[in-house]
């Protein structure tokens, strides 16, 4: 009788221990998923930052299959709902998917937060402090920061300039406006040395059958010759047109392929651009070898 009761008590204790272990595991997993970001990145600019890459353009191969979803340790700020949410990939995406995968691999113990605010077809004037878009970007950042009070603003990723290359006058004013934007962002985020990573533009000089971006070379030169400290430019001189429809491969595919409009990066192109943004950040922090 004594042994029977002892066995019964042992069984009850064992069940309680198992239940406690499972509950603890669930709680820890929940805590991990609801943890606030530790590093925040701002992503902004026009259409190639907003995203013209199609998920359907990504082959279901070993190389690209991981990019059909987002890393678990990356969150994105939902500007409308004003909360942090898991990063997801939809029908179209920008450089954030390749960027987040590269960072997640290099920094697996960090919770990464993305604050993305971009709009296609926008000129630098729209992103001035007195423009329509810049105040919205900064508002989004400040709201996101309040919901991740211990997070560090790590860098700003910028891809814009095509809309400033239609006329020579506007193109020649681009660099001064970019310098002012960087200074304004650093001031408004209280990060005077904030790393600013920009992607160099590389559009075709026609769009929808009519001349466009005829002075892109002036904007490209302005970006390449930028002398602001703690800025890095990603070269895009190997970005070429992808003459194939989404999902098909070219035997002579460019290093960073584009869609058929020769303006917007394809799904593969966006993955590679995102990884280049990540590499630029990681190199400045000596995470990647030179």
ABEGO torsion letter per residue (X at the ends): XAAAAAAAAAAAAAAAAAAAAAAAAAAAAAAAAABBBABBBBBBEBAAAAEABBAAABBBBAAAAAAABBBAABBBBBAAAGBBBBBBBBABBBAAAAAAAAAAAABAABBBBBBBBBBBGBBAAAABAABAAAAAAAAAAAAAAAABAABBBABBBBBBGAAAAABAAAAAAAAAAAAAAAAAAAAAAGBAABBBBBBBBBBBABBGGBBBGAAAAAAAAAAAABABBGBBBBBAAABBBBABBBGBBBABBBABBBBAAGABBBAAAAAAAAAAAAAAAAAAAGABBX
